[in-house]
């Protein structure tokens, strides 16, 4: 299930998020998954600069990110 749905360049993108922690560090990083609504196109993953030692704090920050910021992140990954 998508957390949000965005429109960019005439296409719908289903956005989900996760917290990722690398094995060599103690910080959680916010990561977004952008899945195109149209079949046959690849999904994109993009890390956001939000980090915390608390996974729940990273999730709480996700709700504060605007659609505009998400579209900008998606645009950077598509370039």
C-alpha positions in Angstrom: 0.0 0.0 0.0 1.3 3.4 -0.9 1.9 6.0 1.8 1.4 8.8 -0.7 0.7 9.2 -4.4 2.5 11.9 -6.4 2.1 13.3 -9.9 5.2 14.1 -11.8 5.6 14.8 -15.6 2.2 13.4 -16.3 2.7 10.1 -14.4 1.5 8.9 -11.0 4.1 7.6 -8.5 3.3 5.5 -5.4 5.6 6.5 -2.6 6.6 4.3 0.4 9.3 4.8 3.0 11.6 2.8 5.1 14.4 3.3 7.6 17.7 1.8 6.7 20.7 1.3 9.0 24.1 0.3 7.5 26.1 -2.3 9.3 29.0 0.0 10.0 26.9 2.7 11.7 24.3 3.3 14.4 22.2 5.9 12.5 18.9 5.1 10.8 18.4 6.9 7.4 15.1 7.7 5.8 14.7 6.0 2.4 11.9 6.4 -0.1 10.6 4.0 -2.7 9.0 5.5 -5.8 7.0 3.0 -7.8 5.4 4.1 -11.1 1.7 3.4 -11.4 2.2 2.3 -15.0 3.4 -1.3 -15.3 6.7 -2.0 -17.0 8.7 0.8 -15.5 11.3 0.4 -12.8 11.0 1.5 -9.2 13.5 4.0 -7.8 15.0 4.2 -4.3 16.3 7.5 -2.9 17.9 8.2 0.5 16.8 11.4 2.3 19.2 13.3 4.5 17.1 12.6 7.6 19.0 10.4 10.1 18.6 9.5 13.7 19.7 6.9 16.2 16.0 6.1 16.7 14.1 4.3 13.9 10.7 5.7 15.2 12.1 9.3 15.0 13.0 8.7 11.4 9.5 7.5 10.7 8.0 10.6 12.5 10.2 12.8 10.3 8.8 11.2 7.1 5.3 12.7 7.8 6.8 16.2 7.9 8.3 15.9 4.4 6.2 17.8 1.8 5.1 16.5 -1.5 7.2 19.2 -3.1 10.3 17.8 -1.4 9.4 14.3 -2.6 8.9 15.4 -6.2 12.3 17.1 -6.1 13.9 13.9 -4.8 12.2 11.9 -7.5 13.3 14.4 -10.2 16.9 14.1 -9.0 16.8 10.3 -9.3 15.2 10.5 -12.8 17.9 12.8 -14.1 
